[in-house]
């Protein structure tokens, strides 16, 4: 559910970002000039890296569980 939700969210982000870029281009204003445009680009890039990191992360089976030294010790009492 988590992976699917993130993927759908990213596709909506791509659509909205594309609409924003097309609108800026249509208005003829310079791209990435205003702070709002720069923030939008930054958030889009962060969302891209977050999604890529989620997909490139090793699966749970490849990551060994941490060992607890206290559990491995036996009581000699």
C-alpha positions as protocol buffer text, in pm:
chain_id: "A"
residue {
  index: 1
  type: UNK
  ca { x: 0 y: 0 z: 0 }
}
residue {
  index: 2
  type: UNK
  ca { x: 282 y: 240 z: 90 }
}
residue {
  index: 3
  type: UNK
  ca { x: 474 y: 189 z: -236 }
}
residue {
  index: 4
  type: UNK
  ca { x: 158 y: 219 z: -443 }
}
residue {
  index: 5
  type: UNK
  ca { x: 53 y: 538 z: -266 }
}
residue {
  index: 6
  type: UNK
  ca { x: 395 y: 695 z: -313 }
}
residue {
  index: 7
  type: UNK
  ca { x: 399 y: 603 z: -681 }
}
residue {
  index: 8
  type: UNK
  ca { x: 52 y: 745 z: -746 }
}
residue {
  index: 9
  type: UNK
  ca { x: 144 y: 1059 z: -553 }
}
residue {
  index: 10
  type: UNK
  ca { x: 457 y: 1102 z: -765 }
}
residue {
  index: 11
  type: UNK
  ca { x: 262 y: 1069 z: -1090 }
}
residue {
  index: 12
  type: UNK
  ca { x: 18 y: 1337 z: -972 }
}
residue {
  index: 13
  type: UNK
  ca { x: 318 y: 1552 z: -880 }
}
residue {
  index: 14
  type: UNK
  ca { x: 458 y: 1510 z: -1233 }
}
residue {
  index: 15
  type: UNK
  ca { x: 124 y: 1610 z: -1385 }
}
residue {
  index: 16
  type: UNK
  ca { x: 84 y: 1918 z: -1167 }
}
residue {
  index: 17
  type: UNK
  ca { x: 447 y: 2020 z: -1219 }
}
residue {
  index: 18
  type: UNK
  ca { x: 404 y: 1985 z: -1597 }
}
residue {
  index: 19
  type: UNK
  ca { x: 92 y: 2204 z: -1588 }
}
residue {
  index: 20
  type: UNK
  ca { x: 280 y: 2466 z: -1384 }
}
residue {
  index: 21
  type: UNK
  ca { x: 575 y: 2470 z: -1626 }
}
residue {
  index: 22
  type: UNK
  ca { x: 340 y: 2492 z: -1926 }
}
residue {
  index: 23
  type: UNK
  ca { x: 153 y: 2781 z: -1764 }
}
residue {
  index: 24
  type: UNK
  ca { x: 475 y: 2970 z: -1692 }
}
residue {
  index: 25
  type: UNK
  ca { x: 589 y: 2912 z: -2051 }
}
residue {
  index: 26
  type: UNK
  ca { x: 253 y: 3028 z: -2189 }
}
residue {
  index: 27
  type: UNK
  ca { x: 264 y: 3348 z: -1983 }
}
residue {
  index: 28
  type: UNK
  ca { x: 609 y: 3423 z: -2120 }
}
residue {
  index: 29
  type: UNK
  ca { x: 764 y: 3491 z: -1782 }
}
residue {
  index: 30
  type: UNK
  ca { x: 1119 y: 3370 z: -1723 }
}
residue {
  index: 31
  type: UNK
  ca { x: 1137 y: 3021 z: -1578 }
}
residue {
  index: 32
  type: UNK
  ca { x: 1282 y: 2969 z: -1230 }
}
residue {
  index: 33
  type: UNK
  ca { x: 1310 y: 3344 z: -1171 }
}
residue {
  index: 34
  type: UNK
  ca { x: 1075 y: 3377 z: -875 }
}
residue {
  index: 35
  type: UNK
  ca { x: 1126 y: 3211 z: -537 }
}
residue {
  index: 36
  type: UNK
  ca { x: 797 y: 3024 z: -578 }
}
residue {
  index: 37
  type: UNK
  ca { x: 920 y: 2864 z: -901 }
}
residue {
  index: 38
  type: UNK
  ca { x: 1253 y: 2769 z: -744 }
}
residue {
  index: 39
  type: UNK
  ca { x: 1074 y: 2613 z: -446 }
}
residue {
  index: 40
  type: UNK
  ca { x: 848 y: 2415 z: -679 }
}
residue {
  index: 41
  type: UNK
  ca { x: 1146 y: 2283 z: -872 }
}
residue {
  index: 42
  type: UNK
  ca { x: 1325 y: 2194 z: -549 }
}
residue {
  index: 43
  type: UNK
  ca { x: 1024 y: 2005 z: -414 }
}
residue {
  index: 44
  type: UNK
  ca { x: 983 y: 1823 z: -745 }
}
residue {
  index: 45
  type: UNK
  ca { x: 1347 y: 1712 z: -737 }
}
residue {
  index: 46
  type: UNK
  ca { x: 1319 y: 1604 z: -372 }
}
residue {
  index: 47
  type: UNK
  ca { x: 1007 y: 1399 z: -455 }
}
residue {
  index: 48
  type: UNK
  ca { x: 1195 y: 1237 z: -745 }
}
residue {
  index: 49
  type: UNK
  ca { x: 1490 y: 1142 z: -523 }
}
residue {
  index: 50
  type: UNK
  ca { x: 1255 y: 1013 z: -252 }
}
residue {
  index: 51
  type: UNK
  ca { x: 1073 y: 787 z: -495 }
}
residue {
  index: 52
  type: UNK
  ca { x: 1397 y: 665 z: -653 }
}
residue {
  index: 53
  type: UNK
  ca { x: 1543 y: 595 z: -309 }
}
residue {
  index: 54
  type: UNK
  ca { x: 1239 y: 392 z: -217 }
}
residue {
  index: 55
  type: UNK
  ca { x: 1264 y: 177 z: -528 }
}
residue {
  index: 56
  type: UNK
  ca { x: 1641 y: 135 z: -507 }
}
residue {
  index: 57
  type: UNK
  ca { x: 1638 y: 41 z: -139 }
}
residue {
  index: 58
  type: UNK
  ca { x: 1737 y: -320 z: -74 }
}
residue {
  index: 59
  type: UNK
  ca { x: 1455 y: -554 z: 21 }
}
residue {
  index: 60
  type: UNK
  ca { x: 1400 y: -661 z: 380 }
}
residue {
  index: 61
  type: UNK
  ca { x: 1529 y: -1011 z: 306 }
}
residue {
  index: 62
  type: UNK
  ca { x: 1870 y: -875 z: 202 }
}
residue {
  index: 63
  type: UNK
  ca { x: 1913 y: -672 z: 518 }
}
residue {
  index: 64
  type: UNK
  ca { x: 2016 y: -887 z: 812 }
}
residue {
  index: 65
  type: UNK
  ca { x: 1836 y: -811 z: 1137 }
}
residue {
  index: 66
  type: UNK
  ca { x: 2049 y: -642 z: 1403 }
}
residue {
  index: 67
  type: UNK
  ca { x: 2180 y: -877 z: 1667 }
}
residue {
  index: 68
  type: UNK
  ca { x: 2139 y: -798 z: 2031 }
}
residue {
  index: 69
  type: UNK
  ca { x: 2444 y: -905 z: 2231 }
}
residue {
  index: 70
  type: UNK
  ca { x: 2241 y: -924 z: 2552 }
}
residue {
  index: 71
  type: UNK
  ca { x: 2008 y: -1186 z: 2403 }
}
residue {
  index: 72
  type: UNK
  ca { x: 2301 y: -1403 z: 2289 }
}
residue {
  index: 73
  type: UNK
  ca { x: 2455 y: -1420 z: 2635 }
}
residue {
  index: 74
  type: UNK
  ca { x: 2361 y: -1713 z: 2856 }
}
residue {
  index: 75
  type: UNK
  ca { x: 2316 y: -1692 z: 3229 }
}
residue {
  index: 76
  type: UNK
  ca { x: 2569 y: -1902 z: 3417 }
}
residue {
  index: 77
  type: UNK
  ca { x: 2390 y: -1861 z: 3750 }
}
